[in-house]
Amino acid sequence: MRLVWTLFVVCAAAFAVEVWDENQTKAHQSGEFLRFRFYKLDGAVKGNTLLVVGGVHGDEPGGYFASALLATHYRIKKGSLWIAPNLNFESIIRNRRGVYGDMNRKFSTIKTDDTDYEIVQKIKEIIADPQVNMVMNLHDGHGFYRERWENTIFNPKAWGQTLVIDQKTLELNDAPFGNMDELATKITENLNKRLKDDLHYFSVRNTETKNKDEAMRLSLTYYAITHLKPAFGQETSKNIDALAVKVEYHLRSIEEMMKLMNIEYERDFKLNFNGIQKALNSYGKIWINDKMAFNLIDLRNILRFVPLDKNKEDRFVFNHPLGAVKRRGDRIDIYIGNKRISSLYPQYFDQNCSISLVQIDVDGRIRRLNMGMTFAFADYFSVVPREDLRINVIGFSAEGIKNESGTEIAKKDLEPRFSEDVGGKAYRVEFYRDESFCGTINARIK
């Protein structure tokens, strides 16, 4: 089966993903498992366009988490920022450089039966788009580049903490931003003014690809160069442990490039360790079958008896660019990038029941809520009874009560070990009609 592409062009959106069953190799090798997402952030005022690519290598999280923050936390006022934050998505989820080989060595030639073929062809089309003025490909590389050999970490063969160019200038002399060596030098000089550690300083690394580096002739940046698009490889060091530090360096480099390109932008977090850490932990939500939702920020490591489709045709939707799900035996794992957020252990039901609004008495005030919504209560809540519905509040039990509709539930009545979140504040309220599951709402203690 050939891959049918869905190219997402969004400023902010939710993304549906299929369940990847690791035991069904053919299903994900067909290419239908994970499609990379693509964002176009266009300013109200037209200008230059910067394309940022993250995740060509799946074991380099600094690059793909940085580009995910670009896609979700930045607003462009002038010019355009295009982002492909998770190019090699399956390799990201599996935390491997390349499940089907090194994707960054497939931009010169690639066989049509290569599993990466459609991905590579699609990003090539985007790179060649006439609107794109500049390409940045984000990586995390080994060690710390130094012009002279110091040891196995600090040496000329290391890639970490470099801005990589294939040549000093484009062959077309009047190409916009074709003075790549000059631009890279300006960016690294500014990066080196605000380092977390003096050992982290950046250098420009010119691979002189055309004459000296056969492997790099197969890369994404060299493909861009040969199509007269200035291109840079941004490499932070894998030897920097803190993800937030690597992400900060990537974002500072991109912001420096946007300033040089006269692209005006805003972001909704401070560009420091704490601000980035908070943004990285903002995983958003997952919606399941349009019937229930979980906040991923503080979700428990394991959730049991989650009501899923008995036919295993569940639909999962994330608002995070790196969200994915993977079935492993009797559980479903939720991922953001290479991070497993939680594991769901299902209880299977017919899903034919569909209801729109339910009424909840929240501290004496009636509220009307759709499935998947959350309400906060200070003292108590109760579901306004409906004859056709049975209610089950996870974390509440009372002898002799099989249907908790109309039951007044105070916060003292809820057992924290059954909460959705690690803090014991959020509880699932489930709705059933006969043997069919209708959906959930979420009760959160103020």
C-alpha positions as CSV (number, residue, x, y, z in Angstrom):
1,M,0.0,0.0,0.0
2,R,1.4,3.4,-1.0
3,L,1.4,6.3,1.5
4,V,-1.5,8.7,1.1
5,W,-0.1,12.1,2.2
6,T,-1.9,14.5,4.5
7,L,0.0,17.7,4.5
8,F,-1.0,19.8,7.5
9,V,-0.7,23.5,6.9
10,V,-1.7,25.2,10.2
11,C,-1.0,27.8,12.8
12,A,-2.5,25.8,15.6
13,A,-4.5,22.6,15.2
14,A,-5.2,19.1,16.5
15,F,-3.8,16.0,14.8
16,A,-5.3,12.6,14.5
17,V,-2.9,9.7,14.6
18,E,-3.4,6.0,14.0
19,V,-2.4,3.4,16.6
20,W,0.9,1.8,15.8
21,D,0.8,-1.9,16.8
22,E,4.5,-2.9,17.1
23,N,3.5,-6.5,16.4
24,Q,2.1,-5.6,13.0
25,T,5.3,-4.7,11.2
26,K,3.7,-4.4,7.8
27,A,1.2,-1.8,9.1
28,H,3.8,0.7,10.0
29,Q,6.3,-0.2,7.3
30,S,3.6,0.7,4.7
31,G,4.2,4.3,5.7
32,E,0.7,4.9,7.1
33,F,1.7,5.0,10.7
34,L,3.2,8.5,11.3
35,R,3.1,11.4,8.9
36,F,5.3,14.4,9.6
37,R,3.4,17.6,10.3
38,F,3.9,20.8,8.5
39,Y,3.2,24.3,9.8
40,K,3.1,27.6,7.9
41,L,3.2,30.6,10.2
42,D,2.6,33.6,8.0
43,G,2.8,37.2,9.2
44,A,0.3,39.9,8.4
45,V,3.1,41.7,6.5
46,K,4.7,39.7,3.7
47,G,8.5,39.1,3.8
48,N,11.1,36.4,3.7
49,T,10.4,32.8,4.5
50,L,12.6,30.6,6.7
51,L,12.0,26.8,6.6
52,V,13.0,24.9,9.8
53,V,13.3,21.1,9.7
54,G,13.5,19.0,12.9
55,G,13.7,15.2,13.5
56,V,15.5,14.0,10.4
57,H,17.4,11.9,12.9
58,G,15.1,10.3,15.6
59,D,17.6,10.3,18.4
60,E,18.3,14.0,18.4
61,P,15.5,15.5,20.6
62,G,17.0,19.0,20.9
63,G,16.2,19.6,17.3
64,Y,12.6,18.2,17.1
65,F,11.5,19.6,20.5
66,A,12.9,23.1,19.5
67,S,11.0,23.0,16.2
68,A,7.8,21.8,18.0
69,L,8.0,24.9,20.3
70,L,8.4,27.1,17.2
71,A,5.3,25.6,15.7
72,T,3.1,26.0,18.8
73,H,4.5,29.0,20.8
74,Y,5.6,31.5,18.2
75,R,3.6,34.1,16.3
76,I,4.9,35.7,13.1
77,K,4.1,39.3,12.5
78,K,6.2,39.9,9.3
79,G,7.5,37.3,6.9
80,S,6.9,33.6,7.2
81,L,8.2,30.7,9.3
82,W,7.6,27.2,7.9
83,I,8.2,24.2,10.2
84,A,8.4,20.5,9.7
85,P,9.1,19.5,13.4
86,N,9.0,15.7,13.1
87,L,10.3,14.7,9.7
88,N,11.3,11.2,10.7
89,F,8.5,10.6,13.1
90,E,8.7,6.8,13.5
91,S,12.4,7.1,14.3
92,I,11.6,9.8,16.9
93,I,9.0,7.6,18.7
94,R,11.5,4.7,18.7
95,N,14.4,7.0,19.7
96,R,16.6,5.7,16.8
97,R,18.7,7.6,14.3
98,G,16.9,6.1,11.4
99,V,14.6,3.0,11.6
100,Y,15.0,2.5,7.8
101,G,18.6,3.9,7.5
102,D,20.0,7.4,7.7
103,M,17.3,9.6,6.2
104,N,19.8,12.4,5.8
105,R,21.7,10.4,3.3
106,K,18.7,9.9,0.9
107,F,18.4,13.4,-0.6
108,S,20.5,12.7,-3.7
109,T,19.0,9.5,-4.8
110,I,16.4,7.2,-3.1
111,K,14.7,4.1,-4.4
112,T,10.9,4.2,-4.8
113,D,10.4,1.2,-2.6
114,D,12.3,2.8,0.3
115,T,10.0,3.3,3.2
116,D,11.3,6.9,3.6
117,Y,10.7,7.7,-0.1
118,E,7.4,9.7,0.2
119,I,8.7,11.6,3.2
120,V,11.9,12.6,1.4
121,Q,10.1,13.6,-1.8
122,K,7.6,15.7,0.1
123,I,10.2,17.7,2.1
124,K,12.1,18.1,-1.2
125,E,9.1,19.8,-2.7
126,I,8.8,22.1,0.3
127,I,12.5,23.0,0.1
128,A,12.2,23.8,-3.6
129,D,9.1,26.0,-3.1
130,P,9.8,29.4,-4.6
131,Q,8.7,31.2,-1.4
132,V,11.4,29.5,0.7
133,N,14.5,31.8,1.1
134,M,16.4,29.8,3.7
135,V,16.6,26.3,5.2
136,M,17.8,25.3,8.7
137,N,18.1,21.6,9.5
138,L,18.2,21.0,13.3
139,H,20.4,18.3,14.8
140,D,22.2,17.2,18.0
141,G,25.7,16.0,17.2
142,H,28.4,14.1,19.1
143,G,30.9,16.0,21.3
144,F,32.1,19.5,20.9
145,Y,33.7,20.7,17.7
146,R,37.3,22.0,18.1
147,E,39.7,22.9,15.3
148,R,42.5,21.0,17.1
149,W,42.3,17.5,18.8
150,E,42.0,17.6,22.6
151,N,40.3,14.3,23.3
152,T,37.5,12.0,22.1
153,I,34.8,14.6,23.1
154,F,36.6,17.8,22.0
155,N,38.0,17.4,18.5
156,P,37.8,18.3,14.8
157,K,35.6,15.3,14.0
158,A,32.9,16.3,16.5
159,W,29.7,17.9,15.2
160,G,28.2,19.3,18.4
161,Q,27.9,23.1,18.9
162,T,28.4,24.0,15.3
163,L,26.6,25.9,12.6
164,V,27.3,23.7,9.5
165,I,27.6,25.1,6.0
166,D,28.3,23.1,2.8
167,Q,30.2,26.0,1.2
168,K,30.9,29.7,1.9
169,T,28.5,31.2,-0.7
170,L,26.0,30.1,-3.2
171,E,27.2,29.8,-6.8
172,L,24.5,32.3,-7.8
173,N,26.1,35.4,-6.4
174,D,23.0,37.5,-6.2
175,A,21.0,34.9,-4.4
176,P,19.3,36.3,-1.3
177,F,21.2,35.3,1.8
178,G,23.8,33.5,-0.3
179,N,26.6,34.7,1.9
180,M,26.3,31.7,4.2
181,D,29.7,31.9,5.9
182,E,29.2,35.6,6.8
183,L,25.7,34.8,8.2
184,A,26.9,31.8,10.1
185,T,29.7,33.8,11.7
186,K,27.3,36.5,12.8
187,I,25.0,34.0,14.4
188,T,27.7,32.0,16.2
189,E,29.2,35.3,17.5
190,N,25.9,36.2,19.1
191,L,25.3,32.7,20.4
192,N,28.6,32.7,22.2
193,K,27.7,35.9,24.1
194,R,25.0,33.9,26.1
195,L,26.3,30.4,26.8
196,K,25.3,28.2,29.8
197,D,28.9,27.0,30.0
198,D,32.1,28.3,28.4
199,L,32.7,24.8,27.0
200,H,29.5,25.2,24.9
201,Y,30.8,27.8,22.5
202,F,29.8,27.5,18.8
203,S,31.9,27.4,15.7
204,V,31.2,27.6,12.0
205,R,32.0,24.3,10.4
206,N,32.4,24.4,6.6
207,T,32.3,20.8,5.2
208,E,33.3,22.0,1.7
209,T,30.8,19.3,0.6
210,K,31.2,19.6,-3.2
211,N,34.9,18.8,-3.1
212,K,35.7,17.1,0.2
213,D,32.6,15.3,1.7
214,E,30.9,12.6,-0.4
215,A,28.5,11.7,2.4
216,M,27.3,15.2,2.9
217,R,26.4,15.4,-0.9
218,L,23.5,13.1,0.0
219,S,22.2,15.4,2.7
220,L,19.1,17.7,3.0
221,T,21.2,20.9,3.2
222,Y,23.2,20.0,0.1
223,Y,20.0,19.3,-1.8
224,A,18.9,22.8,-0.8
225,I,22.2,24.3,-1.9
226,T,22.1,22.6,-5.3
227,H,18.6,24.1,-5.7
228,L,20.1,27.5,-4.9
229,K,18.6,27.7,-1.4
230,P,20.9,28.8,1.4
231,A,21.0,26.1,4.0
232,F,22.5,25.5,7.5
233,G,22.8,22.5,9.7
234,Q,22.4,23.6,13.4
235,E,24.1,21.1,15.7
236,T,23.9,21.3,19.5
237,S,25.9,18.7,21.5
238,K,24.5,15.3,22.5
239,N,26.9,15.6,25.5
240,I,24.8,18.4,27.0
241,D,22.4,16.5,29.2
242,A,19.7,19.1,29.7
243,L,17.2,19.1,26.9
244,A,16.1,22.6,27.8
245,V,19.7,23.9,27.2
246,K,19.9,22.3,23.8
247,V,16.5,23.6,22.8
248,E,17.5,27.1,24.0
249,Y,20.6,27.1,21.7
250,H,18.5,25.9,18.8
251,L,15.9,28.6,19.3
252,R,18.5,31.4,19.8
253,S,20.1,30.4,16.6
254,I,16.8,30.4,14.7
255,E,15.8,33.8,16.2
256,E,19.2,35.2,15.2
257,M,18.5,34.0,11.6
258,M,15.0,35.5,11.6
259,K,16.4,38.8,12.7
260,L,18.9,38.7,9.8
261,M,16.1,37.9,7.4
262,N,13.9,40.7,8.8
263,I,11.2,38.2,10.0
264,E,9.4,39.7,13.0
265,Y,8.0,37.3,15.6
266,E,6.6,36.9,19.1
267,R,6.8,34.0,21.5
268,D,4.7,33.3,24.6
269,F,7.5,32.1,27.0
270,K,10.8,33.5,28.3
271,L,13.9,32.2,26.4
272,N,15.6,30.9,29.5
273,F,15.9,27.5,31.2
274,N,12.8,27.8,33.3
275,G,10.7,29.3,30.6
276,I,11.8,26.7,28.1
277,Q,11.3,23.9,30.6
278,K,7.7,25.0,31.2
279,A,7.0,25.2,27.5
280,L,8.5,21.7,26.9
281,N,6.2,20.3,29.6
282,S,3.1,21.8,28.0
283,Y,2.1,18.6,26.3
284,G,-1.5,19.7,25.7
285,K,-4.3,17.2,25.5
286,I,-5.3,13.9,23.9
287,W,-8.8,13.3,22.7
288,I,-10.1,9.8,22.2
289,N,-13.0,8.9,19.9
290,D,-14.5,12.4,20.4
291,K,-15.8,11.1,23.7
292,M,-13.0,11.8,26.3
293,A,-9.9,13.8,26.8
294,F,-6.9,13.7,29.1
295,N,-4.6,16.5,30.1
296,L,-1.1,15.2,29.4
297,I,0.8,17.7,31.6
298,D,0.5,15.7,34.9
299,L,-1.1,12.5,33.7
300,R,-0.4,9.4,35.8
301,N,2.1,6.9,34.4
302,I,-0.6,4.2,34.2
303,L,-4.4,4.5,33.7
304,R,-6.5,1.4,34.0
305,F,-10.0,0.5,32.8
306,V,-10.0,3.2,30.1
307,P,-13.2,2.7,28.0
308,L,-12.1,2.1,24.5
309,D,-13.7,0.7,21.3
310,K,-14.3,-3.1,21.4
311,N,-13.4,-3.2,17.7
312,K,-10.1,-1.5,18.4
313,E,-10.9,1.3,15.9
314,D,-10.1,4.1,18.3
315,R,-9.3,7.6,17.0
316,F,-6.6,9.6,18.9
317,V,-6.2,13.3,18.5
318,F,-3.3,15.5,19.9
319,N,-2.7,19.2,19.8
320,H,1.0,18.7,20.3
321,P,3.1,18.2,17.1
322,L,5.0,15.2,18.5
323,G,2.0,13.3,19.9
324,A,1.6,9.6,19.0
325,V,0.2,6.3,20.3
326,K,1.6,2.8,20.2
327,R,-0.1,-0.4,21.0
328,R,1.9,-3.0,23.0
329,G,0.0,-6.1,23.8
330,D,-2.8,-5.2,26.1
331,R,-1.8,-1.6,26.6
332,I,-1.6,1.6,24.6
333,D,1.3,3.9,25.2
334,I,1.0,7.7,24.7
335,Y,4.1,9.5,23.4
336,I,5.3,13.1,23.0
337,G,8.3,12.7,20.9
338,N,10.6,10.1,22.4
339,K,8.9,10.5,25.8
340,R,6.4,8.0,27.0
341,I,3.8,10.0,28.9
342,S,1.4,7.3,30.0
343,S,0.1,3.8,29.4
344,L,-3.6,3.1,29.0
345,Y,-5.0,-0.3,29.9
346,P,-8.3,-0.5,28.1
347,Q,-11.7,-1.9,29.1
348,Y,-13.6,-2.5,25.8
349,F,-17.1,-1.3,25.1
350,D,-19.5,-0.7,22.3
351,Q,-19.1,3.0,21.3
352,N,-22.4,3.6,19.5
353,C,-23.8,5.8,22.2
354,S,-23.6,9.5,21.3
355,I,-24.7,12.4,23.6
356,S,-24.0,16.0,23.3
357,L,-24.6,17.9,26.5
358,V,-24.9,16.7,30.1
359,Q,-25.8,18.8,33.2
360,I,-23.7,19.0,36.3
361,D,-24.5,20.6,39.6
362,V,-21.2,22.2,40.5
363,D,-21.2,23.7,44.0
364,G,-24.8,24.6,43.6
365,R,-24.7,25.9,40.1
366,I,-25.9,24.0,37.1
367,R,-23.4,23.7,34.2
368,R,-23.9,22.2,30.7
369,L,-20.9,20.4,29.4
370,N,-19.9,18.5,26.3
371,M,-18.0,15.2,26.5
372,G,-14.3,15.6,27.0
373,M,-14.7,18.9,28.9
374,T,-13.3,19.7,32.4
375,F,-15.0,21.4,35.3
376,A,-13.5,22.6,38.6
377,F,-15.3,22.3,41.9
378,A,-14.6,23.5,45.4
379,D,-16.9,21.5,47.6
380,Y,-19.1,19.0,45.7
381,F,-20.6,18.1,42.4
382,S,-23.4,15.8,41.1
383,V,-24.6,14.7,37.7
384,V,-28.2,15.8,37.0
385,P,-30.1,12.5,36.5
386,R,-31.2,11.3,33.1
387,E,-33.2,8.1,32.9
388,D,-31.3,6.8,29.9
389,L,-27.8,7.2,31.4
390,R,-25.7,5.4,34.0
391,I,-22.9,7.3,35.7
392,N,-19.7,5.9,37.0
393,V,-17.3,8.3,38.8
394,I,-13.8,6.8,39.0
395,G,-12.4,7.2,42.5
396,F,-15.8,7.2,44.2
397,S,-17.6,4.2,45.6
398,A,-20.6,3.8,48.0
399,E,-22.2,0.6,49.1
400,G,-25.3,-0.3,47.2
401,I,-25.0,2.5,44.6
402,K,-24.6,1.1,41.0
403,N,-25.6,4.3,39.2
404,E,-24.0,7.5,40.6
405,S,-26.3,9.8,38.7
406,G,-27.7,12.4,41.1
407,T,-25.3,11.4,43.9
408,E,-23.7,14.4,45.6
409,I,-19.9,13.7,45.6
410,A,-17.6,15.8,47.8
411,K,-13.9,16.0,47.4
412,K,-13.4,14.0,50.6
413,D,-15.4,11.1,48.9
414,L,-12.8,10.7,46.1
415,E,-9.9,8.3,46.5
416,P,-6.7,10.0,45.3
417,R,-5.0,6.8,44.1
418,F,-7.7,6.6,41.4
419,S,-7.2,10.1,40.0
420,E,-6.1,10.8,36.5
421,D,-3.3,13.1,37.6
422,V,-0.3,12.5,39.9
423,G,-1.6,15.3,42.3
424,G,-4.9,13.6,43.0
425,K,-7.0,16.5,41.7
426,A,-8.6,15.1,38.5
427,Y,-11.3,12.4,38.3
428,R,-13.0,10.8,35.3
429,V,-16.9,10.9,35.2
430,E,-18.1,8.2,32.8
431,F,-21.4,8.0,31.0
432,Y,-23.1,4.8,29.7
433,R,-26.3,3.9,28.0
434,D,-27.0,0.2,28.6
435,E,-23.8,-1.5,27.6
436,S,-22.6,1.3,25.4
437,F,-20.0,3.9,26.4
438,C,-21.1,7.5,25.7
439,G,-18.1,9.5,27.0
440,T,-16.5,11.2,29.9
441,I,-16.1,14.6,31.5
442,N,-13.4,15.5,33.9
443,A,-13.9,16.8,37.5
444,R,-11.0,18.7,39.0
445,I,-10.7,19.8,42.6
446,K,-9.9,23.5,42.9
